[in-house]
Amino acid sequence: EVELLAGDEGPTGQFRSIARCTFANAKMMTSPYQPCKFTAVTARYLKVKPLSNNGDYFGRGRIMEWQLLGQLER
């Protein structure tokens, strides 16, 4: 389970929670990609905060790739 947070002030500034997502074990899925949907937001920074460590995947570096899909606003 992870929490996604968005912020505008910088990497050490204030962040607001935009979603909490729970993922299934990727070994049991036909695709390694699992969506975490949230409402549209504008932010300069995104933070991913682990809430549970099923198997300590964050500590051992097993989550290798994050992909954020969306549109850049100018």
Backbone as JSON Lines, residues from 0, in Angstrom:
{"i":0,"aa":"E","n":[0.85,-1.17,0.0],"ca":[0.0,0.0,0.0],"c":[0.89,1.23,0.0]}
{"i":1,"aa":"V","n":[0.56,2.21,-0.83],"ca":[1.32,3.45,-0.9],"c":[0.36,4.64,-0.85]}
{"i":2,"aa":"E","n":[0.9,5.78,-0.47],"ca":[0.17,7.03,-0.51],"c":[0.89,7.95,-1.48]}
{"i":3,"aa":"L","n":[0.14,8.58,-2.37],"ca":[0.7,9.55,-3.3],"c":[0.42,10.94,-2.75]}
{"i":4,"aa":"L","n":[1.46,11.78,-2.76],"ca":[1.33,13.13,-2.26],"c":[1.83,14.1,-3.33]}
{"i":5,"aa":"A","n":[1.21,15.26,-3.42],"ca":[1.59,16.27,-4.41],"c":[1.96,17.56,-3.69]}
{"i":6,"aa":"G","n":[2.93,18.28,-4.26],"ca":[3.35,19.54,-3.66],"c":[3.88,20.5,-4.71]}
{"i":7,"aa":"D","n":[3.98,21.77,-4.33],"ca":[4.47,22.81,-5.24],"c":[5.68,23.56,-4.7]}
{"i":8,"aa":"E","n":[5.96,23.44,-3.41],"ca":[6.97,24.28,-2.77],"c":[8.39,23.76,-2.89]}
{"i":9,"aa":"G","n":[8.58,22.54,-3.31],"ca":[9.91,21.96,-3.41],"c":[9.92,20.59,-2.76]}
{"i":10,"aa":"P","n":[11.02,19.87,-2.91],"ca":[11.09,18.5,-2.39],"c":[10.93,18.41,-0.87]}
{"i":11,"aa":"T","n":[11.22,19.47,-0.15],"ca":[11.09,19.44,1.3],"c":[9.93,20.3,1.8]}
{"i":12,"aa":"G","n":[9.1,20.81,0.9],"ca":[7.98,21.67,1.28],"c":[6.75,20.89,1.68]}
{"i":13,"aa":"Q","n":[5.64,21.59,1.74],"ca":[4.36,20.99,2.1],"c":[3.85,20.09,0.98]}
{"i":14,"aa":"F","n":[3.27,18.94,1.36],"ca":[2.66,18.02,0.41],"c":[1.24,17.72,0.87]}
{"i":15,"aa":"R","n":[0.36,17.44,-0.08],"ca":[-1.02,17.07,0.23],"c":[-1.28,15.68,-0.34]}
{"i":16,"aa":"S","n":[-2.05,14.89,0.37],"ca":[-2.37,13.54,-0.06],"c":[-3.36,13.59,-1.22]}
{"i":17,"aa":"I","n":[-3.08,12.81,-2.27],"ca":[-3.98,12.76,-3.42],"c":[-4.54,11.36,-3.65]}
{"i":18,"aa":"A","n":[-3.93,10.33,-3.07],"ca":[-4.45,8.96,-3.25],"c":[-3.75,8.0,-2.31]}
{"i":19,"aa":"R","n":[-4.47,6.92,-2.0],"ca":[-3.9,5.76,-1.32],"c":[-4.22,4.56,-2.18]}
{"i":20,"aa":"C","n":[-3.23,3.76,-2.47],"ca":[-3.43,2.63,-3.38],"c":[-2.86,1.35,-2.79]}
{"i":21,"aa":"T","n":[-3.59,0.27,-2.99],"ca":[-3.15,-1.05,-2.57],"c":[-2.94,-1.89,-3.82]}
{"i":22,"aa":"F","n":[-1.84,-2.59,-3.87],"ca":[-1.49,-3.38,-5.06],"c":[-1.46,-4.86,-4.72]}
{"i":23,"aa":"A","n":[-1.77,-5.66,-5.72],"ca":[-1.7,-7.11,-5.58],"c":[-0.26,-7.57,-5.82]}
{"i":24,"aa":"N","n":[0.04,-8.77,-5.41],"ca":[1.35,-9.35,-5.65],"c":[1.55,-9.48,-7.16]}
{"i":25,"aa":"A","n":[2.57,-8.83,-7.7],"ca":[2.8,-8.81,-9.15],"c":[3.04,-10.21,-9.71]}
{"i":26,"aa":"K","n":[3.53,-11.12,-8.91],"ca":[3.76,-12.48,-9.39],"c":[2.46,-13.2,-9.71]}
{"i":27,"aa":"M","n":[1.36,-12.7,-9.16],"ca":[0.06,-13.32,-9.39],"c":[-0.71,-12.63,-10.52]}
{"i":28,"aa":"M","n":[-0.12,-11.61,-11.12],"ca":[-0.79,-10.83,-12.16],"c":[-0.26,-11.23,-13.53]}
{"i":29,"aa":"T","n":[-1.09,-11.07,-14.56],"ca":[-0.62,-11.33,-15.92],"c":[0.22,-10.17,-16.44]}
{"i":30,"aa":"S","n":[0.01,-8.98,-15.89],"ca":[0.78,-7.8,-16.26],"c":[1.43,-7.24,-14.99]}
{"i":31,"aa":"P","n":[2.67,-6.78,-15.08],"ca":[3.31,-6.22,-13.89],"c":[2.82,-4.81,-13.56]}
{"i":32,"aa":"Y","n":[1.99,-4.21,-14.4],"ca":[1.54,-2.84,-14.21],"c":[0.18,-2.82,-13.53]}
{"i":33,"aa":"Q","n":[0.07,-2.01,-12.49],"ca":[-1.18,-1.86,-11.77],"c":[-1.46,-0.38,-11.58]}
{"i":34,"aa":"P","n":[-2.65,0.08,-11.96],"ca":[-2.94,1.5,-11.86],"c":[-3.25,1.95,-10.44]}
{"i":35,"aa":"C","n":[-2.97,3.2,-10.19],"ca":[-3.34,3.89,-8.96],"c":[-4.0,5.18,-9.43]}
{"i":36,"aa":"K","n":[-5.31,5.2,-9.44],"ca":[-6.04,6.34,-10.02],"c":[-6.34,7.4,-8.96]}
{"i":37,"aa":"F","n":[-6.3,8.65,-9.41],"ca":[-6.63,9.78,-8.55],"c":[-7.17,10.91,-9.41]}
{"i":38,"aa":"T","n":[-7.87,11.84,-8.79],"ca":[-8.43,12.96,-9.53],"c":[-7.31,13.86,-10.05]}
{"i":39,"aa":"A","n":[-7.61,14.61,-11.07],"ca":[-6.61,15.5,-11.68],"c":[-6.12,16.53,-10.66]}
{"i":40,"aa":"V","n":[-4.81,16.73,-10.64],"ca":[-4.2,17.71,-9.75],"c":[-3.13,18.47,-10.53]}
{"i":41,"aa":"T","n":[-2.76,19.62,-10.02],"ca":[-1.59,20.32,-10.55],"c":[-0.57,20.37,-9.42]}
{"i":42,"aa":"A","n":[0.65,20.03,-9.74],"ca":[1.72,20.02,-8.74],"c":[3.06,19.99,-9.47]}
{"i":43,"aa":"R","n":[4.07,20.42,-8.79],"ca":[5.42,20.35,-9.35],"c":[6.17,19.11,-8.88]}
{"i":44,"aa":"Y","n":[5.74,18.54,-7.75],"ca":[6.44,17.41,-7.16],"c":[5.45,16.31,-6.77]}
{"i":45,"aa":"L","n":[5.89,15.08,-6.92],"ca":[5.11,13.92,-6.52],"c":[5.95,13.1,-5.56]}
{"i":46,"aa":"K","n":[5.34,12.7,-4.46],"ca":[6.04,11.88,-3.47],"c":[5.27,10.58,-3.31]}
{"i":47,"aa":"V","n":[5.97,9.46,-3.27],"ca":[5.37,8.15,-3.05],"c":[5.81,7.69,-1.66]}
{"i":48,"aa":"K","n":[4.84,7.49,-0.79],"ca":[5.13,7.13,0.6],"c":[4.63,5.71,0.85]}
{"i":49,"aa":"P","n":[5.52,4.76,1.16],"ca":[5.08,3.4,1.46],"c":[4.33,3.37,2.79]}
{"i":50,"aa":"L","n":[3.18,2.72,2.81],"ca":[2.39,2.59,4.04],"c":[2.48,1.2,4.63]}
{"i":51,"aa":"S","n":[2.77,0.22,3.79],"ca":[2.99,-1.14,4.28],"c":[4.15,-1.72,3.48]}
{"i":52,"aa":"N","n":[4.8,-2.7,4.03],"ca":[6.01,-3.23,3.4],"c":[5.92,-4.71,3.13]}
{"i":53,"aa":"N","n":[4.84,-5.15,2.58],"ca":[4.68,-6.58,2.32],"c":[5.91,-7.15,1.63]}
{"i":54,"aa":"G","n":[6.77,-7.75,2.37],"ca":[7.99,-8.32,1.82],"c":[9.12,-7.32,1.72]}
{"i":55,"aa":"D","n":[8.97,-6.12,2.26],"ca":[10.01,-5.09,2.27],"c":[10.51,-4.76,0.86]}
{"i":56,"aa":"Y","n":[9.61,-4.62,-0.1],"ca":[10.02,-4.33,-1.47],"c":[10.68,-2.97,-1.62]}
{"i":57,"aa":"F","n":[10.31,-2.0,-0.8],"ca":[10.96,-0.69,-0.91],"c":[12.39,-0.77,-0.4]}
{"i":58,"aa":"G","n":[12.6,-1.45,0.71],"ca":[13.93,-1.52,1.3],"c":[14.93,-2.28,0.44]}
{"i":59,"aa":"R","n":[14.47,-3.24,-0.32],"ca":[15.39,-4.04,-1.15],"c":[15.45,-3.56,-2.59]}
{"i":60,"aa":"G","n":[14.76,-2.5,-2.91],"ca":[14.82,-1.97,-4.27],"c":[14.07,-2.79,-5.3]}
{"i":61,"aa":"R","n":[13.05,-3.5,-4.91],"ca":[12.34,-4.36,-5.85],"c":[11.34,-3.6,-6.71]}
{"i":62,"aa":"I","n":[10.92,-2.43,-6.27],"ca":[10.06,-1.61,-7.13],"c":[11.01,-0.82,-8.01]}
{"i":63,"aa":"M","n":[11.08,-1.2,-9.26],"ca":[12.1,-0.67,-10.14],"c":[11.65,0.5,-10.99]}
{"i":64,"aa":"E","n":[10.35,0.65,-11.19],"ca":[9.92,1.69,-12.12],"c":[8.55,2.24,-11.73]}
{"i":65,"aa":"W","n":[8.43,3.54,-11.79],"ca":[7.15,4.23,-11.62],"c":[6.89,4.98,-12.9]}
{"i":66,"aa":"Q","n":[5.67,5.02,-13.32],"ca":[5.32,5.77,-14.51],"c":[4.11,6.62,-14.19]}
{"i":67,"aa":"L","n":[4.24,7.93,-14.38],"ca":[3.15,8.85,-14.13],"c":[2.62,9.32,-15.46]}
{"i":68,"aa":"L","n":[1.35,9.01,-15.72],"ca":[0.73,9.39,-16.97],"c":[-0.14,10.62,-16.76]}
{"i":69,"aa":"G","n":[-0.17,11.48,-17.72],"ca":[-1.0,12.69,-17.61],"c":[-0.58,13.72,-18.63]}
{"i":70,"aa":"Q","n":[-1.04,14.91,-18.44],"ca":[-0.73,16.02,-19.34],"c":[-0.03,17.12,-18.56]}
{"i":71,"aa":"L","n":[0.96,17.72,-19.17],"ca":[1.64,18.84,-18.56],"c":[0.86,20.12,-18.87]}
{"i":72,"aa":"E","n":[0.6,20.89,-17.83],"ca":[-0.07,22.18,-18.01],"c":[1.01,23.26,-18.08]}
{"i":73,"aa":"R","n":[0.8,24.19,-18.91],"ca":[1.77,25.29,-19.03],"c":[1.17,26.58,-18.6]}
